[in-house]
Amino acid sequence: MNILQIIPGSGGSFYCGNCLRDDKFHLAMKKQGHDVTKIPMYLPLFSDEHDLNDMPVFYGAISIYLKQLYPIFRNAPAWVDRLLNSRPMLKLAASMAGSTSAKGLEEMTVSMLMGDEGAQKEELNRMVSWMAEYLKPDVIHLSNALLLGLAPKLREEFPNATLVCSLQDEDVWVDAMKDSFRDKIWALMSTKSEYIDGFIGVSNFYSKVSIDKMKISKEKVFTNHLGVDPDEYKCTQPNKKARNIGYISRMCEANGFDIMVDAFIELKKDADFSDVKLILTGGSTGDDKPILKQMRLKLKEANLLEQVEFHEDFDGDGRHDFFRKVRMISVPVRNGEAFGLYLLESMASGVPVVQPKLGAFPEIIEKSKGGIIYKENTPEELAKALKALLSNEDQLLELSSNAKNGVEKEFNIYKQADNLIDIYHQLKKN
C-alpha cells in the first residue's frame, strides 16, 4: 500500500504535537514495511529540517501569505516563489509573530478551504501535478480538517485513492477567529468533508466534538489514539530525581503557561516546598513574547526567577534531558485538548502527569493510569494537586510505574500504526 501524508509544519519554533504525531506514525509505518511518503506544507516540520531532504515544501508560508494579501504576487515570476520558499526564509517565517496563529488569518483559512476557487489555486495545481508525476498513492492522508480544501482536486486527480483526514484541535484554530468567520469556516469544512472517505479522531472525546462541529456522519469517523515507541524513552525513578515540576508545550496563554507559573508561585508560599524548581520547555513564537515577558517579571517580583529553568532544547535528545530532570509534568491547557502527545512522551519516560478535567485528558489518564486529574483549572487547584503528589512518594512511584506500563500497553505507536492500516483497508473495501 502506497501511503501519502500531507502535513503542515511549524518550522520547529515550538513543541508541535501534530507535527510529532504525523512524524511518529510515518516512521512507524515505514519500519513496518509500508511505502509512506510525507509532503510538508507551509513550513518544515522541524527546525533541523530532517523532514525535508529533497522534498519541496508546498504552500510556502511567506509566499501564500503575500499572495493572499497582495494579488500582484500571484503573477510573480517563478524565481520569486523559489526565494520566498527557500529554507532560510521559511526558518525566518517559523519564528515570526502570527506565522502559526489563527488571529488575522481568517481570510486565508477560508481561501485555503475553497481549494481551486481560492487564491492558492496555482499552488494547489503545482502540488497535485508533482504528486501525479512522482507518486501513485493508494491512500492520501490529510493531517487535519483545515486542509479539506485540497480534497476535491485530489479526488479528481486520484479517483481510485482512499482519502483520509485526521481530526485534532481544529476547534482551537477556528474558534479563536472572529465571529464573522467562524460559522463560515465550519460550514466549508462540512461541505468539503463529502470528498473524504473516512476521518480519524485522535480521541473519543474529539471524535464527538468533530461530528458535532462539522456535521459529519458518525459512520465516517474512527478513533485511533496517538502513540510513541516506548523503547525510545528511558525511565528514571522519581525518588532519584530532584523535586522538580515540568511544563512541556508552547509557552502561550492557550496552553496555560501563565496558570503553570502562577501555580508554582502559589506552591512556593509553602516552606515545605522550598527545594522545588520549575522546568519549562516547549518554545514559543513571536506572538508569545508578551506573556513570556509578563511571567518573567512576575517570577522576578516573587523572588523565584532563580528557581525556574527555561530548558531551551525541546527536540530530540533535549526533550529526553528535560524528562530526566522532572518528577512530574503539567500542561494546564485552558480549554483542554484533543489529545496532547506530550502526555505520552512524559509517561513513557516514567514521569506522571497532572492535568485538568478537560478535553481528552481524563480519557488518556484513565487508559494509562499514569497521572492524576484535578477539577478546576485554576492556579490554586493545580498547586494543591502538585503539592499532594510531591508529598506522597509512594503514589508518585506507583504512578511512574503505571505511566510507563500504560504507554507500552495502550499507546504503543506500532499497535496504533497497525490500527491505522486496518482503517485504511476498511475504507478501501467500502
C-alpha positions as CSV (number, residue, x, y, z in Angstrom):
1,M,0.0,0.0,0.0
2,N,1.4,3.4,-1.1
3,I,0.5,5.9,1.6
4,L,0.9,9.7,1.2
5,Q,0.7,12.0,4.2
6,I,0.2,15.7,3.7
7,I,1.4,17.5,6.8
8,P,1.6,21.3,7.7
9,G,4.7,22.1,9.6
10,S,5.6,24.6,12.4
11,G,9.2,25.0,11.5
12,G,10.3,23.7,14.9
13,S,9.8,27.1,16.7
14,F,7.7,25.3,19.4
15,Y,6.7,21.9,20.5
16,C,4.2,20.9,17.9
17,G,2.2,17.8,18.9
18,N,0.5,17.5,15.5
19,C,3.9,17.5,13.7
20,L,5.3,14.9,16.1
21,R,2.1,12.8,15.8
22,D,2.4,12.6,12.0
23,D,6.1,12.0,12.0
24,K,5.8,9.2,14.6
25,F,3.2,7.4,12.5
26,H,5.2,8.0,9.4
27,L,8.3,6.4,10.9
28,A,6.4,3.5,12.5
29,M,4.6,2.6,9.2
30,K,7.9,2.7,7.3
31,K,9.6,0.4,9.9
32,Q,6.7,-2.0,9.4
33,G,7.5,-2.1,5.7
34,H,4.8,0.2,4.3
35,D,5.6,2.6,1.5
36,V,4.9,6.0,3.1
37,T,5.8,9.5,1.8
38,K,5.2,12.8,3.6
39,I,4.7,16.1,1.9
40,P,5.3,19.2,4.1
41,M,3.1,22.3,3.7
42,Y,3.7,25.9,4.8
43,L,6.8,25.2,6.9
44,P,9.2,22.3,7.5
45,L,8.1,20.1,10.4
46,F,11.3,20.5,12.4
47,S,13.9,23.2,12.9
48,D,16.8,21.0,11.7
49,E,14.7,20.2,8.5
50,H,15.5,16.5,8.7
51,D,12.0,16.0,7.3
52,L,12.8,17.7,4.0
53,N,15.7,16.1,2.3
54,D,14.8,16.5,-1.4
55,M,11.1,17.1,-0.8
56,P,9.7,20.5,-1.7
57,V,7.6,22.5,0.8
58,F,4.3,23.3,-0.9
59,Y,2.2,26.3,0.0
60,G,5.3,28.1,1.4
61,A,4.1,30.2,4.4
62,I,5.5,33.5,3.2
63,S,4.5,33.0,-0.5
64,I,0.9,32.2,0.2
65,Y,0.6,34.9,2.8
66,L,1.8,37.6,0.3
67,K,-0.4,36.2,-2.5
68,Q,-3.4,36.4,-0.2
69,L,-2.8,40.0,0.8
70,Y,-1.3,41.4,-2.4
71,P,-2.7,39.9,-5.6
72,I,0.3,41.2,-7.6
73,F,2.4,38.4,-6.1
74,R,0.1,35.8,-7.8
75,N,1.7,36.7,-11.1
76,A,5.3,37.0,-9.8
77,P,8.0,35.1,-11.7
78,A,9.0,31.6,-10.5
79,W,12.2,32.8,-9.0
80,V,10.3,34.9,-6.5
81,D,8.5,31.9,-5.3
82,R,11.7,29.9,-5.0
83,L,13.3,32.7,-2.9
84,L,10.3,33.0,-0.6
85,N,10.1,29.2,-0.2
86,S,13.9,28.9,0.5
87,R,15.0,27.2,3.7
88,P,16.4,30.4,5.3
89,M,13.2,32.3,4.6
90,L,11.0,29.5,5.9
91,K,13.1,29.4,9.1
92,L,12.5,33.1,9.5
93,A,8.8,32.7,9.0
94,A,8.6,30.0,11.7
95,S,9.9,32.4,14.3
96,M,7.7,35.4,13.3
97,A,4.7,36.5,15.1
98,G,1.5,35.2,13.6
99,S,3.1,32.5,11.4
100,T,1.3,29.8,13.4
101,S,-1.6,31.9,14.9
102,A,-5.2,31.8,13.8
103,K,-5.8,35.5,14.5
104,G,-5.5,37.6,11.3
105,L,-5.6,34.6,9.1
106,E,-9.3,34.2,8.7
107,E,-9.5,35.1,5.0
108,M,-6.6,32.9,4.2
109,T,-8.2,30.0,6.0
110,V,-11.4,30.5,4.0
111,S,-9.4,30.7,0.8
112,M,-7.5,27.5,1.6
113,L,-10.8,25.7,2.2
114,M,-12.1,26.9,-1.1
115,G,-9.4,24.9,-2.8
116,D,-9.2,25.6,-6.6
117,E,-11.6,28.5,-6.1
118,G,-9.3,30.2,-3.7
119,A,-6.3,32.5,-4.0
120,Q,-3.9,29.5,-3.7
121,K,-5.2,27.7,-6.9
122,E,-1.9,27.8,-8.6
123,E,-0.1,26.3,-5.6
124,L,-2.7,23.5,-5.4
125,N,-2.2,22.7,-9.1
126,R,1.5,22.7,-8.6
127,M,1.3,20.2,-5.7
128,V,-1.1,17.9,-7.4
129,S,0.9,17.9,-10.6
130,W,4.0,17.0,-8.6
131,M,2.2,14.2,-6.9
132,A,0.8,12.8,-10.2
133,E,4.3,12.8,-11.7
134,Y,6.2,11.3,-8.8
135,L,3.7,9.3,-6.7
136,K,0.8,6.9,-7.2
137,P,-0.8,6.9,-3.8
138,D,-3.4,4.3,-2.7
139,V,-4.1,6.4,0.4
140,I,-3.9,10.1,0.8
141,H,-4.0,11.2,4.4
142,L,-4.6,14.8,5.3
143,S,-3.2,15.9,8.6
144,N,-6.2,17.9,9.7
145,A,-9.6,19.2,8.5
146,L,-8.2,22.7,7.7
147,L,-6.7,21.0,4.7
148,L,-10.0,19.8,3.3
149,G,-9.9,22.4,0.5
150,L,-7.4,20.1,-1.2
151,A,-9.9,17.2,-1.2
152,P,-12.0,17.9,-4.4
153,K,-8.8,18.3,-6.5
154,L,-7.2,15.2,-5.0
155,R,-10.4,13.2,-5.7
156,E,-10.4,14.4,-9.3
157,E,-6.8,13.6,-9.9
158,F,-6.6,10.4,-7.9
159,P,-10.1,8.8,-8.3
160,N,-9.0,5.4,-7.0
161,A,-7.2,6.6,-3.9
162,T,-8.7,6.5,-0.5
163,L,-8.9,9.9,1.1
164,V,-8.5,10.1,4.8
165,C,-8.3,13.1,7.2
166,S,-7.1,13.2,10.8
167,L,-9.1,15.3,13.4
168,Q,-7.1,17.1,16.1
169,D,-7.7,20.5,17.6
170,E,-9.3,22.2,14.6
171,D,-11.6,23.9,17.0
172,V,-8.6,25.6,18.7
173,W,-7.8,27.3,15.5
174,V,-11.3,28.1,14.2
175,D,-12.9,29.2,17.5
176,A,-10.0,31.7,18.0
177,M,-11.1,33.6,14.9
178,K,-13.5,36.5,14.5
179,D,-17.2,35.6,15.0
180,S,-18.0,36.6,11.4
181,F,-15.7,33.9,10.0
182,R,-16.2,31.0,12.5
183,D,-19.5,29.6,11.2
184,K,-18.4,30.1,7.6
185,I,-15.2,28.0,8.2
186,W,-17.0,25.2,9.9
187,A,-19.6,25.1,7.1
188,L,-16.8,25.0,4.5
189,M,-15.2,22.1,6.3
190,S,-18.5,20.3,6.5
191,T,-19.1,20.8,2.7
192,K,-15.6,19.6,1.8
193,S,-15.9,16.6,4.1
194,E,-18.1,14.9,1.4
195,Y,-15.0,14.2,-0.6
196,I,-13.3,12.3,2.3
197,D,-13.8,8.5,2.7
198,G,-13.0,8.5,6.4
199,F,-12.0,10.7,9.3
200,I,-9.7,9.6,12.2
201,G,-10.1,11.3,15.5
202,V,-7.2,11.1,18.0
203,S,-9.6,10.5,21.0
204,N,-13.2,9.5,21.6
205,F,-13.7,13.0,23.1
206,Y,-12.5,14.8,19.9
207,S,-14.3,12.4,17.5
208,K,-17.5,13.5,19.2
209,V,-16.5,17.2,19.0
210,S,-15.8,16.9,15.3
211,I,-19.0,15.1,14.5
212,D,-20.9,17.9,16.2
213,K,-18.9,20.9,14.8
214,M,-18.5,19.6,11.2
215,K,-21.9,17.8,10.9
216,I,-20.2,14.7,9.5
217,S,-21.7,11.2,9.6
218,K,-20.8,9.0,12.6
219,E,-20.1,6.1,10.2
220,K,-17.3,8.0,8.6
221,V,-15.5,8.7,11.9
222,F,-13.0,6.4,13.5
223,T,-10.9,6.9,16.7
224,N,-7.3,5.9,16.8
225,H,-5.3,7.1,19.7
226,L,-1.8,8.5,19.3
227,G,1.3,6.5,20.2
228,V,5.0,6.6,20.9
229,D,7.8,4.0,20.7
230,P,8.4,3.0,24.4
231,D,11.9,1.9,23.5
232,E,12.9,5.5,22.7
233,Y,12.3,6.6,26.3
234,K,14.4,5.9,29.4
235,C,12.8,5.8,32.8
236,T,14.4,7.3,35.9
237,Q,12.6,6.6,39.2
238,P,11.1,9.8,40.7
239,N,12.9,9.3,44.0
240,K,16.3,9.5,42.2
241,K,15.5,13.0,40.9
242,A,15.3,16.4,42.5
243,R,11.8,17.6,43.3
244,N,11.2,19.4,40.0
245,I,8.0,20.1,38.2
246,G,7.9,20.4,34.4
247,Y,5.9,22.1,31.7
248,I,6.4,21.0,28.1
249,S,4.4,22.8,25.4
250,R,4.3,26.0,23.5
251,M,4.6,28.8,26.1
252,C,1.4,30.6,25.4
253,E,-1.8,31.6,27.2
254,A,-4.0,29.0,25.4
255,N,-1.8,26.2,26.8
256,G,-2.0,27.6,30.3
257,F,1.6,28.8,30.6
258,D,0.6,31.6,33.0
259,I,-1.5,29.1,35.0
260,M,1.6,26.9,35.5
261,V,3.7,29.9,36.6
262,D,1.0,31.2,39.0
263,A,0.6,27.7,40.4
264,F,4.3,27.5,41.0
265,I,4.3,30.8,42.8
266,E,1.4,29.6,45.0
267,L,3.2,26.3,45.8
268,K,6.3,28.2,46.8
269,K,4.5,30.0,49.5
270,D,4.7,26.8,51.5
271,A,8.1,26.3,53.1
272,D,7.8,22.5,52.7
273,F,8.4,23.0,49.0
274,S,11.4,25.4,49.2
275,D,13.6,23.0,47.2
276,V,11.1,22.5,44.3
277,K,12.0,24.0,41.0
278,L,10.0,24.6,37.8
279,I,11.5,23.5,34.5
280,L,9.9,25.0,31.4
281,T,10.3,23.9,27.8
282,G,8.4,23.8,24.5
283,G,9.4,27.0,22.8
284,S,7.3,29.9,21.6
285,T,6.6,32.2,18.6
286,G,6.7,35.9,18.2
287,D,3.1,36.1,19.4
288,D,4.1,34.7,22.8
289,K,6.7,37.4,23.7
290,P,4.3,39.5,25.8
291,I,3.2,36.6,28.1
292,L,6.8,35.4,28.4
293,K,7.9,38.9,29.5
294,Q,5.0,39.2,31.9
295,M,5.7,35.8,33.5
296,R,9.4,36.5,33.9
297,L,8.5,39.8,35.6
298,K,6.0,38.0,37.9
299,L,8.6,35.4,38.9
300,K,11.2,38.1,39.5
301,E,8.8,40.0,41.7
302,A,8.2,36.8,43.7
303,N,12.0,36.3,44.0
304,L,11.6,33.0,42.2
305,L,13.3,33.6,38.8
306,E,16.4,31.8,40.1
307,Q,14.3,28.7,40.8
308,V,12.9,28.4,37.3
309,E,14.8,26.9,34.4
310,F,13.9,27.6,30.8
311,H,15.1,24.4,29.1
312,E,15.8,25.7,25.6
313,D,16.3,22.4,23.7
314,F,12.9,20.6,23.3
315,D,13.7,18.5,20.2
316,G,15.3,15.0,20.2
317,D,17.8,14.4,23.0
318,G,16.9,17.8,24.5
319,R,13.4,16.6,25.2
320,H,14.7,13.4,26.9
321,D,17.1,15.5,29.0
322,F,14.0,17.5,30.1
323,F,12.2,14.4,31.3
324,R,15.2,13.2,33.2
325,K,15.0,16.5,35.3
326,V,11.4,16.4,36.4
327,R,9.3,14.2,38.7
328,M,6.0,15.2,37.1
329,I,4.6,17.5,34.4
330,S,1.5,19.6,34.0
331,V,0.3,21.4,30.9
332,P,-2.9,23.2,32.1
333,V,-4.4,23.9,28.7
334,R,-7.2,26.3,29.2
335,N,-9.9,24.5,27.1
336,G,-8.4,21.1,27.1
337,E,-7.1,19.3,24.1
338,A,-8.0,16.6,21.6
339,F,-5.1,14.6,22.9
340,G,-1.7,16.0,23.9
341,L,1.2,13.9,22.7
342,Y,3.5,15.4,25.4
343,L,1.4,13.3,27.9
344,L,2.6,10.1,26.2
345,E,6.2,11.2,25.9
346,S,6.2,12.1,29.6
347,M,4.6,8.9,30.8
348,A,6.8,6.8,28.5
349,S,9.7,8.4,30.5
350,G,8.1,7.3,33.8
351,V,7.0,10.9,34.5
352,P,3.4,11.1,35.8
353,V,1.1,13.8,34.5
354,V,-1.1,16.3,36.4
355,Q,-3.9,17.6,34.2
356,P,-7.2,19.5,34.5
357,K,-10.5,17.7,33.9
358,L,-10.9,19.0,30.4
359,G,-10.8,17.7,26.8
360,A,-9.3,14.2,26.3
361,F,-7.1,14.4,29.4
362,P,-9.4,12.2,31.6
363,E,-9.7,9.7,28.7
364,I,-5.9,9.3,28.4
365,I,-5.2,9.2,32.1
366,E,-8.0,6.6,32.6
367,K,-6.4,4.3,30.0
368,S,-2.9,4.7,31.1
369,K,-3.3,5.1,34.9
370,G,-0.2,7.3,34.7
371,G,-1.4,10.5,36.3
372,I,-4.0,12.5,38.2
373,I,-6.8,14.8,37.2
374,Y,-7.9,17.9,39.1
375,K,-11.2,19.6,38.6
376,E,-11.0,23.3,38.3
377,N,-8.3,24.6,36.0
378,T,-7.0,27.4,38.3
379,P,-3.5,28.0,39.7
380,E,-4.8,27.3,43.2
381,E,-6.2,23.9,42.3
382,L,-3.2,23.0,40.3
383,A,-0.9,24.0,43.2
384,K,-2.9,21.7,45.5
385,A,-2.6,18.8,43.1
386,L,1.1,19.2,42.7
387,K,1.6,19.6,46.5
388,A,-0.3,16.4,47.1
389,L,1.7,14.4,44.7
390,L,5.0,15.8,45.7
391,S,4.2,14.9,49.3
392,N,3.3,11.3,48.5
393,E,6.3,9.4,47.3
394,D,4.6,6.0,47.3
395,Q,1.9,7.4,45.0
396,L,4.5,9.0,42.8
397,L,6.4,5.8,42.4
398,E,3.2,3.9,41.6
399,L,2.1,6.4,39.0
400,S,5.5,6.4,37.5
401,S,5.4,2.7,37.0
402,N,1.8,2.8,35.8
403,A,2.7,5.6,33.3
404,K,5.5,3.6,31.7
405,N,3.4,0.4,31.6
406,G,0.3,2.2,30.4
407,V,2.1,3.6,27.4
408,E,3.6,0.2,26.5
409,K,0.2,-1.4,26.7
410,E,-2.3,1.2,25.4
411,F,-0.3,3.7,23.4
412,N,2.5,1.9,21.6
413,I,3.0,3.5,18.2
414,Y,3.3,0.2,16.4
415,K,0.0,-1.0,17.7
416,Q,-1.6,2.3,16.8
417,A,0.0,2.2,13.3
418,D,-1.5,-1.3,12.8
419,N,-4.9,0.1,13.8
420,L,-4.4,2.9,11.2
421,I,-3.5,0.5,8.5
422,D,-6.6,-1.6,9.4
423,I,-8.8,1.6,9.0
424,Y,-7.2,2.2,5.6
425,H,-8.2,-1.3,4.5
426,Q,-11.7,-1.0,5.8
427,L,-12.2,2.3,3.9
428,K,-10.7,0.8,0.7
429,K,-13.2,-2.0,0.8
430,N,-16.0,0.4,1.2
